Amino acid sequence: MQWAKGLGLGLGAAAFLGLGVIVGHFAIPKGADPPASQDLDLEVLDTVIGQLEAGGIQENLRELAREPHLASSPRDEALVQLLLQRWQDPASGLDEASASTYEVLLSFPSPEQPNLVTVVDPIGEILFFCNQSEKNLTGEQGGPDVVPPYAAYAPPGTSQGLLVYANQGTEEDFMELEAQGIKLNDTIALTRYGGVGRGAKAINAAKHGVVGVLVYTDPADINDGQSLPNETFPHSWRLPPSGVERGSYYEYFGDPLTPYLPATHSSFRLDPDSVSGFPPIPTQPIGFDSAQVLLCNLRGNMAPDTWQGALGCDYRLGPGFRPDGRFGEYSQVNVSVYNRRELRNSSNILGLIRGAVEPDRYVLYGNHRDSWVHGAVDPSSGTAVLLELSRVLGTLLKKGTWRPRRSILFASWGAEEFGLIGSTEFAEEFFRKLQERTVAYINVDIAVFANATLRAQGTPPVQSVIFSSAKQIPAPGPGGLTIYDNWIRYFNRSSSVYGLIPSLGTLGAGSDYAPFLHFLGISSMDIAYTYDRSKTSARIYPTYHTAFDTFGYVDKFVDPGFSSHRAVAQTAGSTLLRLSDSLILPLNVSDYSETLRGFLQAAQHGLGALLEQHGIGLGPLVSAVENFEKAAMALNQRMLALQEGSPDPLQVRMLNDQLMLLERTFLNPRAFPEERYYSHVLWAPRTGSVATFPGLANACSRAKDTAPGSAAWAEVRRQLSIVVAALEGATATLRPVADL
């Protein structure tokens, strides 16, 4: 990869340390070199914010979403060339751009044999076909390149049985069905989106003897209960009855055949038949128009109140159909899946702006490129913002009046929809360099869900830099509020340190930040505009992963005028410049103190009594949190002292390394051996009910009903020690470099 050369992955010492004006083969103009002590130039910041244009983002999106661009499809490859052409053009101002290609395992429906879901009578006559495609309501949803709805990585096969309704397909849902006396062996389960991941629905079902799974989107979960054609798209932004959410049903992320290895041609690959994490039984998503026909004809007990939805009938559990209904009591559901898995090439595109003072420190900004269909919201809204931001920064570079202190790497990731594949392969290939040198990762995947307010997620150190950016930029619409002030109206929390502030969400594994946070330990964030949750209970924007997510949908319903897209570009752009150009990194480690104190208090109140019964005390954890708080406060004092006068560049560098590396200290690759890639002891998946350190919460949840002295209680002690050790390591990292 060319970027490896450009970022000092094969350079001499001068370029590696950022001490010369020559980086790689590219000469940085002398006039653009900032002195080593120069801080963020606020005039440059204002210039960038002012030059970002809604019209440019709109035209980017029109082109990006013009055709479907499923990963590795001809249109996806055409977009690779489009981005390369823009970033490699000397007029772009970027220093370098290149594509890196990986050979990865993807999953597609068979073009010769479409997946089928039917209702058949006892002699095999087909009584009902579930819709195989979505209706073309405006002329934008059709065409040969629209992939039919399917569950990626679901195995081929045919299953048939009586239908049961299993709510969201959680383990608890299937246990509830069995508690009601329903025999699940050889049944087909109808489930709705939500509750657990897509693949988990099929995995849970198979554990209970179910032989096939159907998944649909209930209007109660995404349309605020509205389901009629005149209430949905194209008359509103709501999902129409034929809409089907596509998605990956693979449980992990990264290329399935090369875990922990980059998917290059020379890498060892697993036998596809031995790979875990794939759905074990035929699985197929359907529209809620078809689900309504199935569900409203079920027999059996009434489903619990919390399982009821908005399809206009009482939801029953089955198994089988009513004798007086449309199909008769002996009819069954047949699920025939013809998906196939294929090795395909998928590319990342990387665009580089080399830093003038610290070229070996990288600020990464990225989102994925591939979509299930047209993907105007997901992900092209983010790519449209990415292209506009790179245009504006490239214009400044061409003028020769600005160059960032640190290197900026723009990334367009491939095959994200199949499981964060492009970003994960990149993290695997350059694991050590990225861990040693990356300041932060900014993710703007879906830039705009809707046009009400900013929504930001991230690790605690990035809170202050996002807040600073949001306070600088006017919010779209009337009222004269900043983005920060508007944000606090919709999502806020009471901080013990700051009072009422916007609520920064936590990061799970829903987008390309996951490998950077969970695997590499890099401070990460995700920035978007979203809807007013007081006016809708939708779990995500209604046309998510459907053929109705088009440019026209965005232009008419999501963000008319593209002012929210511009607001995201300005917020993310300001954050990017602050991280790449500030003398001292704007990462506030003290904000981790509040998070740790909250986790500690939750553990004391939610688990303390249980732990005490088993002779386990939280004293070491209390001390570890207190010591971290003191060290963070002392580092802040040293930072303030360093900012006075003309700071020593080497002292600045040492302090910045402490700020950058703090997140890494929370990694323990052996903490969760059952969780692939998850090694961050604060942000690993939490299944326990207490909102505290996830490993401790999960271990206590598993151990609470076991005997004292059991292996489960030994695991509780181990997880407690893991957290304490991580906090002690973090505290040591924050202390003065000369101190042990």
C-alpha positions in Angstrom: 0.0 0.0 0.0 1.3 3.4 -0.9 0.0 5.1 2.2 2.4 2.9 4.2 5.3 4.6 2.6 3.8 8.1 2.9 3.2 7.7 6.7 6.7 6.8 7.6 6.2 3.0 7.6 9.3 2.6 5.6 11.1 6.0 5.9 14.3 7.3 7.5 14.6 8.7 11.0 14.1 12.4 10.0 10.8 11.8 8.2 9.8 9.3 11.0 10.2 12.0 13.6 8.7 14.7 11.5 11.9 16.8 11.8 12.5 17.4 8.1 10.5 19.1 5.3 10.7 16.1 3.1 8.2 13.3 3.9 8.5 10.3 1.7 8.9 11.5 -1.9 6.7 14.6 -1.4 8.2 18.0 -0.6 6.2 20.1 1.8 6.2 23.7 0.7 8.4 25.7 3.0 5.9 28.5 3.4 3.3 26.0 4.8 5.5 24.7 7.6 4.1 25.8 10.9 6.7 26.2 13.7 6.8 23.3 16.2 5.2 25.5 18.9 2.3 26.8 16.7 -1.2 26.0 18.0 -4.5 25.6 16.2 -5.0 28.5 13.8 -8.6 29.7 14.5 -8.7 31.7 11.2 -8.0 28.5 9.3 -10.7 26.8 11.3 -13.2 29.5 10.5 -12.3 29.3 6.8 -12.8 25.6 6.6 -16.2 25.8 8.4 -17.3 28.6 6.1 -16.3 26.9 2.8 -18.2 23.7 3.4 -21.2 23.9 1.1 -24.6 22.2 1.3 -24.9 22.2 -2.5 -21.6 20.4 -2.9 -22.7 17.7 -0.5 -26.0 17.4 -2.3 -24.4 16.9 -5.7 -22.0 14.4 -4.2 -24.9 12.4 -2.8 -26.8 12.6 -6.1 -23.8 10.9 -7.8 -23.0 8.4 -5.1 -26.6 7.1 -4.8 -27.4 7.2 -8.5 -27.2 3.4 -8.7 -27.1 0.5 -6.3 -23.5 -0.3 -5.1 -23.4 -3.6 -3.2 -19.9 -4.5 -2.1 -17.7 -5.8 -5.0 -20.4 -5.0 -7.6 -19.5 -3.2 -10.8 -20.9 0.1 -9.4 -19.0 -0.3 -6.2 -15.8 -0.7 -8.3 -16.8 2.4 -10.3 -17.1 4.3 -7.1 -13.6 3.1 -6.1 -12.3 4.7 -9.3 -14.4 7.9 -8.7 -12.9 8.5 -5.3 -9.4 7.6 -6.6 -9.8 10.0 -9.5 -10.9 12.8 -7.2 -8.1 12.3 -4.6 -5.3 11.6 -7.0 -6.1 14.6 -9.2 -3.3 17.2 -8.6 -6.1 19.7 -8.3 -7.5 17.9 -5.3 -4.6 19.2 -3.1 -4.2 15.8 -1.3 -0.7 14.5 -1.1 -1.5 10.9 -2.1 -4.3 8.5 -2.6 -4.4 4.7 -3.2 -6.6 1.7 -3.1 -5.9 -1.5 -1.1 -7.7 -4.6 -2.1 -8.5 -7.6 0.1 -9.9 -11.0 -1.0 -12.9 -11.6 1.4 -15.8 -14.0 1.8 -19.1 -12.4 0.9 -22.6 -13.8 0.5 -25.2 -13.3 -2.3 -28.5 -14.6 -3.3 -28.5 -16.9 -6.4 -29.5 -15.0 -9.5 -30.9 -18.2 -11.0 -32.9 -19.4 -8.0 -34.6 -16.7 -6.0 -35.2 -17.3 -2.3 -38.8 -18.3 -1.6 -41.1 -18.2 1.4 -44.5 -19.9 0.8 -47.4 -21.4 2.6 -48.2 -24.9 1.4 -51.1 -27.2 2.1 -50.7 -30.9 3.1 -50.4 -32.0 -0.5 -47.8 -29.4 -1.3 -49.9 -26.9 -3.2 -48.7 -23.4 -2.7 -51.4 -21.2 -1.1 -49.4 -18.0 -0.6 -46.1 -16.4 -1.8 -44.3 -13.9 0.3 -43.2 -11.0 -1.9 -39.8 -11.6 -3.4 -39.1 -7.9 -4.1 -40.1 -4.4 -3.0 -42.6 -2.4 -5.0 -41.1 0.3 -7.3 -43.2 3.2 -6.0 -41.4 6.2 -7.5 -39.3 4.7 -10.3 -36.1 4.8 -8.2 -36.5 1.4 -6.5 -36.3 -1.0 -9.5 -33.7 -2.3 -11.9 -31.5 -5.3 -12.4 -28.9 -4.1 -9.9 -31.3 -4.0 -7.0 -30.3 -7.1 -5.0 -33.4 -9.0 -3.8 -34.0 -9.1 0.0 -31.9 -11.8 1.6 -30.0 -12.6 4.8 -26.3 -12.5 4.0 -24.4 -15.6 5.1 -27.6 -17.6 5.8 -27.0 -21.1 4.5 -28.7 -22.6 1.4 -31.4 -25.1 2.2 -35.1 -25.8 2.4 -37.0 -26.0 5.7 -40.7 -26.6 6.2 -42.8 -26.6 9.4 -45.6 -25.1 11.4 -45.2 -21.4 12.0 -44.6 -19.9 15.5 -44.3 -16.2 16.4 -41.1 -15.7 18.4 -41.1 -11.9 18.9 -37.5 -10.6 18.6 -35.9 -14.0 18.6 -34.0 -13.6 21.8 -33.0 -16.6 24.0 -35.7 -15.4 26.5 -38.3 -15.3 23.8 -37.8 -18.9 22.8 -37.8 -19.9 26.5 -41.1 -18.1 26.9 -42.6 -20.1 24.0 -41.4 -23.4 25.6 -42.8 -22.2 29.0 -46.2 -21.9 27.3 -46.0 -25.5 26.2 -45.1 -24.9 22.6 -42.9 -27.6 21.1 -40.5 -25.8 18.8 -38.8 -28.8 17.1 -39.2 -28.6 13.3 -41.1 -25.3 13.4 -40.5 -22.1 11.4 -40.1 -19.0 13.6 -41.4 -15.6 12.6 -39.3 -12.9 14.3 -39.2 -9.1 14.2 -36.1 -6.9 14.0 -34.8 -5.5 17.3 -33.7 -7.0 20.7 -30.7 -8.9 19.4 -28.5 -8.9 16.3 -29.8 -10.4 13.1 -27.7 -13.6 13.2 -28.4 -14.2 16.9 -32.1 -14.7 16.0 -31.2 -17.7 13.9 -28.6 -19.1 16.3 -31.1 -18.8 19.2 -33.8 -20.5 17.1 -31.6 -23.4 16.2 -30.7 -24.1 19.8 -34.4 -24.8 20.4 -35.0 -27.0 17.4 -36.4 -24.4 15.0 -35.5 -25.3 11.4 -36.1 -22.0 9.7 -36.4 -18.3 10.5 -38.2 -15.3 9.0 -37.5 -11.7 10.0 -39.6 -8.7 9.4 -39.8 -5.0 10.4 -42.9 -4.3 12.5 -44.5 -0.9 12.0 -44.6 -0.5 15.7 -40.8 -0.4 15.8 -40.1 1.9 12.9 -43.2 3.6 11.7 -44.8 4.7 15.0 -47.5 2.1 14.2 -48.4 3.5 10.8 -48.7 0.7 8.1 -51.2 1.7 5.4 -50.0 2.6 1.9 -51.3 6.1 2.2 -49.4 6.6 5.5 -46.0 5.4 4.3 -43.5 6.2 1.5 -44.0 7.9 -0.9 -46.5 9.9 1.1 -44.2 10.2 4.2 -40.8 9.0 5.2 -42.2 5.8 6.8 -41.3 2.4 5.5 -43.9 1.1 3.0 -45.4 -2.4 3.5 -43.2 -4.1 0.9 -40.0 -2.7 2.4 -37.4 -5.3 3.6 -34.4 -4.7 5.7 -31.4 -6.5 4.3 -28.3 -7.1 6.4 -25.4 -9.4 7.4 -26.3 -12.3 9.6 -22.7 -13.0 10.5 -22.2 -12.7 14.2 -18.6 -11.3 14.2 -16.8 -8.6 12.2 -14.0 -8.8 9.7 -13.5 -11.3 6.9 -14.9 -14.6 8.2 -12.0 -16.7 6.8 -9.1 -14.7 8.2 -9.8 -13.7 11.8 -6.9 -11.6 13.2 -5.1 -11.8 9.8 -5.4 -9.4 6.9 -7.3 -11.0 4.0 -4.4 -10.8 1.6 -3.7 -13.5 -1.0 -1.0 -15.1 1.1 -2.9 -15.3 4.3 -4.1 -18.6 5.8 -7.8 -19.1 5.4 -10.2 -21.2 7.5 -12.3 -23.9 5.9 -15.7 -22.1 5.2 -17.5 -25.1 6.6 -15.7 -24.7 10.0 -16.4 -21.0 10.5 -18.5 -20.1 13.5 -20.9 -17.2 13.6 -23.0 -18.0 10.5 -26.7 -18.7 10.8 -27.1 -22.5 11.2 -30.5 -22.7 9.5 -32.2 -21.2 6.4 -33.2 -17.6 7.2 -35.0 -15.0 5.1 -36.2 -11.4 5.7 -39.7 -10.4 4.5 -41.8 -7.3 4.2 -44.4 -6.5 6.9 -47.1 -6.9 4.2 -46.3 -10.6 3.9 -45.7 -10.9 7.7 -49.1 -9.5 8.3 -50.7 -12.3 6.2 -48.8 -14.9 8.2 -49.1 -13.5 11.6 -52.7 -12.5 11.5 -53.7 -16.1 10.6 -51.8 -17.8 13.4 -53.6 -19.9 16.0 -52.6 -20.5 19.6 -52.2 -18.5 22.7 -52.3 -14.8 22.7 -48.8 -13.3 22.6 -47.7 -11.3 25.6 -48.6 -7.6 25.6 -45.0 -6.6 25.0 -44.9 -8.8 21.9 -47.9 -7.2 20.2 -47.2 -4.9 17.3 -49.0 -2.8 14.7 -50.2 -5.1 12.0 -53.8 -4.6 12.8 -54.6 -7.9 14.5 -54.0 -9.8 17.7 -50.6 -11.5 17.6 -50.8 -15.2 18.5 -48.0 -17.6 19.1 -49.0 -20.6 17.0 -47.8 -23.2 16.2 -49.7 -23.3 12.9 -52.6 -21.5 11.4 -56.2 -21.1 12.5 -58.6 -23.8 11.1 -61.0 -21.0 10.1 -58.4 -18.7 8.6 -57.0 -18.2 5.2 -54.8 -21.3 5.1 -56.3 -24.0 7.3 -54.8 -25.7 10.3 -52.6 -28.2 8.5 -50.8 -25.8 6.2 -47.1 -25.1 6.8 -44.5 -22.5 5.9 -41.7 -23.4 3.5 -38.5 -21.5 3.5 -36.2 -22.1 0.5 -32.8 -20.3 0.5 -30.3 -20.4 -2.3 -27.6 -18.0 -1.1 -24.0 -18.7 -1.9 -20.8 -17.5 -0.4 -18.0 -16.3 -2.7 -14.5 -15.0 -2.4 -14.6 -11.5 -3.8 -12.2 -8.5 -4.0 -13.1 -5.5 -2.0 -11.2 -2.3 -1.8 -10.5 0.5 0.7 -9.5 3.9 -0.7 -7.2 6.1 1.3 -6.4 9.8 0.8 -3.5 11.3 2.7 -2.6 14.8 3.9 0.8 14.7 5.4 1.5 16.4 8.7 4.2 19.1 8.7 5.4 18.8 12.3 4.3 15.3 13.4 3.7 13.3 10.2 4.0 10.1 12.2 0.8 11.0 14.2 -2.4 10.2 12.3 -5.9 11.4 12.6 -8.2 9.0 10.8 -11.5 10.1 9.3 -13.6 7.5 7.5 -16.8 5.8 6.5 -17.8 2.9 4.4 -18.8 3.1 0.7 -20.8 0.0 0.0 -24.6 -0.2 0.4 -27.3 -2.8 0.1 -29.1 -0.9 -2.6 -28.8 2.8 -3.5 -27.8 3.6 0.1 -28.4 7.3 0.0 -28.6 7.6 3.8 -26.5 4.6 4.7 -23.6 5.2 3.8 -23.6 7.7 1.0 -24.6 10.7 3.2 -21.4 10.1 5.1 -19.3 9.7 1.9 -20.8 12.9 0.5 -19.7 14.8 3.6 -16.2 13.1 3.4 -15.7 14.3 -0.2 -16.8 17.8 0.6 -14.5 18.0 3.6 -11.5 16.6 1.6 -12.3 19.2 -1.1 -12.1 22.1 1.2 -9.0 21.0 3.0 -7.3 20.2 -0.3 -8.1 23.7 -1.6 -6.2 25.1 1.4 -3.3 22.8 0.8 -3.1 23.9 -2.9 -2.8 27.5 -1.8 0.3 26.6 0.2 -0.8 28.6 3.3 -1.8 25.7 5.5 -0.6 22.2 6.4 -1.8 20.3 9.5 0.6 19.6 12.3 -0.3 15.9 12.2 -1.2 13.6 9.2 -4.8 13.3 8.2 -5.9 10.0 6.6 -9.3 9.9 4.8 -10.7 6.4 4.3 -13.5 4.9 2.3 -13.9 1.4 3.7 -15.1 -1.5 1.6 -17.7 -4.3 2.4 -18.8 -2.8 5.8 -22.3 -4.0 5.4 -21.1 -7.6 5.4 -19.4 -7.1 8.8 -17.1 -4.1 9.0 -14.7 -6.0 6.7 -12.6 -3.3 5.0 -11.8 -1.4 8.2 -11.1 -4.6 10.1 -8.7 -5.9 7.5 -6.9 -2.5 7.5 -6.6 -2.7 11.3 -5.2 -6.2 11.1 -2.7 -5.4 8.4 -1.3 -2.3 10.1 -2.1 -3.3 13.7 1.2 -2.2 15.4 1.7 1.0 13.4 -1.8 2.2 14.0 -1.6 1.4 17.7 1.6 3.3 18.1 0.7 6.3 16.0 -3.0 7.0 15.7 -4.4 9.9 17.7 -8.1 9.3 17.1 -10.6 7.9 14.7 -13.6 10.0 13.5 -16.4 8.0 11.9 -19.2 9.6 9.9 -21.1 6.6 8.5 -24.7 7.8 8.3 -24.2 11.5 8.4 -27.9 12.3 8.6 -30.6 10.1 9.9 -33.0 13.1 10.1 -32.8 16.9 10.7 -33.5 17.6 14.4 -30.2 17.5 16.3 -26.7 16.3 16.5 -26.0 12.8 17.9 -22.5 11.9 18.8 -21.1 8.8 20.3 -17.5 8.2 21.5 -15.1 7.4 24.3 -14.9 10.0 27.1 -11.7 11.7 26.1 -13.3 13.0 22.8 -16.3 14.6 24.6 -14.6 17.9 25.1 -13.4 18.3 21.5 -16.8 17.5 20.1 -18.4 20.0 22.5 -15.9 22.7 21.5 -16.7 22.1 17.8 -20.5 22.0 18.4 -20.4 25.3 20.3 -18.7 27.0 17.4 -21.3 26.2 14.7 -24.8 27.6 14.2 -27.5 25.0 14.2 -29.7 24.7 11.0 -33.0 26.4 11.2 -34.4 29.4 13.0 -33.7 30.2 16.7 -30.1 31.3 16.6 -28.8 28.4 18.6 -25.5 26.7 18.2 -25.4 23.0 17.4 -24.3 22.5 21.1 -27.3 24.4 22.5 -29.7 22.6 20.1 -28.2 19.3 21.0 -28.6 19.8 24.7 -32.4 20.3 24.1 -32.8 16.8 22.7 -30.1 14.6 24.4 -28.7 15.7 27.8 -27.5 14.4 31.1 -26.6 15.9 34.4 -22.8 15.7 34.9 -21.3 15.8 38.4 -18.5 17.9 36.9 -20.1 20.2 34.3 -23.8 20.3 35.2 -26.3 19.9 32.3 -24.5 18.9 29.1 -25.3 17.0 25.9 -25.3 13.3 26.3 -22.4 11.6 24.5 -23.5 8.1 23.5 -21.3 5.0 23.9 -19.9 3.0 21.0 -20.9 -0.6 20.4 -20.0 -2.3 17.1 -22.5 -0.8 14.6 -20.0 0.8 12.3 -16.3 1.0 11.3 -15.2 2.5 14.6 -15.4 -1.0 16.1 -12.0 -2.4 15.2 -10.3 0.8 16.0 -11.8 1.0 19.5 -12.2 -2.6 20.6 -9.2 -4.1 18.8 -6.7 -1.3 18.6 -7.7 0.8 21.6 -7.9 4.1 19.7 -10.1 6.9 21.0 -13.0 6.9 18.6 -16.2 8.8 17.8 -19.2 8.7 15.5 -21.0 11.9 14.5 -24.4 12.3 12.8 -27.6 14.3 12.8 -30.8 12.5 13.9 -34.5 12.8 14.7 -36.5 14.1 17.6 -37.1 11.0 19.8 -40.0 12.7 21.5 -41.8 12.6 18.1 -40.9 9.1 17.0 -40.0 5.8 18.6 -38.3 4.5 15.4 -35.3 2.3 16.2 -33.6 3.8 13.1 -34.6 5.8 10.0 -37.5 3.8 8.4 -36.1 2.9 5.0 -32.9 1.5 6.5 -31.2 -1.2 4.2 -34.2 -1.1 1.8 -34.6 -0.1 -1.8 -36.4 3.0 -0.7 -33.2 4.6 0.7 -32.7 6.8 -2.4 -31.5 10.3 -3.2 -35.1 11.4 -3.7 -36.0 10.1 -0.2 -33.2 12.1 1.4 -33.9 15.2 -0.7 -37.7 15.2 0.1 -38.0 13.7 3.6 -34.6 13.4 5.5 -32.8 16.7 4.9 -34.4 19.1 2.4 -31.8 21.8 1.5 -29.0 19.6 3.0 -28.4 22.0 5.9 -28.1 19.1 8.4 -25.5 17.5 6.1 -23.6 20.8 6.2 -23.9 20.9 10.0 -22.3 17.5 10.3 -19.5 18.4 7.9 -18.8 21.5 9.9 -18.9 19.7 13.3 -16.8 16.7 12.0 -14.4 19.1 10.1 -13.9 21.3 13.2 -13.2 18.2 15.3 -10.7 16.9 12.7 -8.8 20.1 12.5 -8.7 20.5 16.3 -7.2 17.0 16.6 -4.8 17.4 13.7 -3.6 21.0 14.4 -3.7 21.7 18.1 -0.4 21.9 19.8 -1.6 19.8 22.7 -4.1 17.1 21.8 -7.7 18.1 22.8 -8.3 14.8 24.5 -9.6 15.3 28.1 -8.5 12.3 30.1 -10.3 13.6 33.2 -13.6 12.9 31.5 -12.8 9.2 31.9 -12.8 9.9 35.7 -16.5 10.6 35.6 -17.2 7.4 33.6 -15.1 5.3 36.0 -16.7 6.8 39.1 -20.1 6.0 37.6 -19.1 2.4 36.8 -17.7 2.0 40.4 -20.9 3.3 42.0 -23.0 1.0 39.8 -20.9 -1.9 40.9 -21.1 -1.0 44.6 -24.9 -0.5 44.5 -25.8 -3.3 42.1 -23.2 -6.0 42.9 -21.7 -5.1 46.2 -24.0 -7.2 48.4 -23.8 -10.2 46.1 -20.0 -10.0 46.0 -19.7 -9.6 49.8 -21.7 -12.8 50.3 -19.0 -14.6 48.4 -16.1 -12.9 50.2 -15.2 -10.6 47.3 -14.5 -6.9 48.2 -14.4 -3.9 46.0 -11.7 -2.2 47.9 -8.9 -2.6 45.3 -11.3 -1.2 42.6 -12.2 1.8 44.8 -8.5 2.5 45.2 -7.8 2.1 41.5 -10.5 4.6 40.5 -9.3 7.1 43.1 -5.7 6.8 42.0 -6.8 7.3 38.3 -8.7 10.5 39.3 -5.7 11.9 41.1 -3.4 11.1 38.2 -5.8 12.6 35.6 -6.1 15.8 37.7 -2.3 16.0 38.0 -1.8 15.6 34.3 -4.2 18.4 33.6 -2.2 20.7 36.0 1.0 19.8 34.1 -0.7 20.5 30.8 -1.8 24.0 32.0 1.8 24.7 33.2 3.2 23.5 29.9 0.9 25.8 27.9 2.4 28.9 29.5 5.2 30.6 27.6 7.0 28.8 24.9 6.6 25.1 25.6 9.4 22.7 24.9 8.4 20.6 21.9 9.7 17.4 23.4 7.7 18.0 26.5 4.6 18.6 24.4 5.3 15.4 22.5 5.6 13.3 25.7 2.4 14.8 27.0 0.6 14.1 23.8 1.7 10.6 23.8 0.3 10.1 27.2 -3.0 11.5 26.0 -3.0 9.4 22.9 -2.0 6.1 24.6 -4.4 6.2 27.5 -7.1 4.4 25.6 -4.7 1.6 24.8 -4.1 0.9 28.5 -7.7 -0.5 28.8 -6.9 -3.3 26.4 -6.5 -6.8 27.6 -6.6 -9.3 24.7 -7.1 -12.3 27.1 -9.9 -10.7 29.1 -12.8 -12.0 26.9 -11.5 -15.1 25.0 -15.0 -15.9 23.8 -15.5 -12.4 22.2 -13.6 -12.1 19.0 -11.7 -8.7 18.7 -13.2 -7.3 21.9 -10.3 -6.5 24.3 -11.3 -3.1 25.7 -12.3 -3.8 29.3 -14.5 -0.8 29.6 -16.5 -1.1 26.4 -16.8 -4.8 25.7 -20.4 -6.1 25.2 -22.3 -6.1 28.4 -24.9 -8.8 29.0 -25.2 -8.4 32.8 -28.0 -6.1 33.9 -25.8 -3.7 36.0 -24.3 -0.8 34.1 -20.8 -1.2 35.2 -17.5 -2.7 34.0 -18.8 -5.2 31.4 -16.5 -8.2 32.3 -17.4 -7.9 36.0 -21.1 -7.4 35.2 -21.2 -10.4 32.9 -19.3 -12.7 35.2 -21.6 -11.8 38.1 -24.7 -12.4 36.0 -23.4 -15.9 35.2 -22.2 -16.7 38.7 -25.1 -15.5 40.8 -27.0 -18.8 40.8 -24.0 -21.1 41.1 -22.4 -22.5 44.3 -19.7 -20.7 46.2 -16.3 -21.7 45.1 -17.5 -22.6 41.6 -15.5 -21.8 38.4 -18.1 -19.1 37.8 -17.1 -17.3 41.0 -13.4 -17.7 40.1 -14.2 -15.9 36.9 -15.8 -13.0 38.8 -12.5 -12.7 40.8 -10.5 -12.8 37.6 -12.6 -10.1 35.9 -12.3 -7.9 39.0 -8.5 -8.3 38.8 -8.5 -7.5 35.1 -10.3 -4.2 35.7 -8.1 -3.2 38.6 -4.9 -4.0 36.6 -6.2 -2.0 33.6 -6.9 1.0 35.8 -3.5 0.8 37.5 -1.9 0.6 34.1 -3.9 3.7 32.9 -2.9 5.6 36.1 0.8 4.8 35.4 0.4 6.0 31.9 -0.9 9.4 33.1 2.0 10.0 35.5 5.0 12.0 34.5 7.1 10.0 32.0 10.1 9.8 34.3 8.1 8.3 37.1 7.6 4.6 37.4 
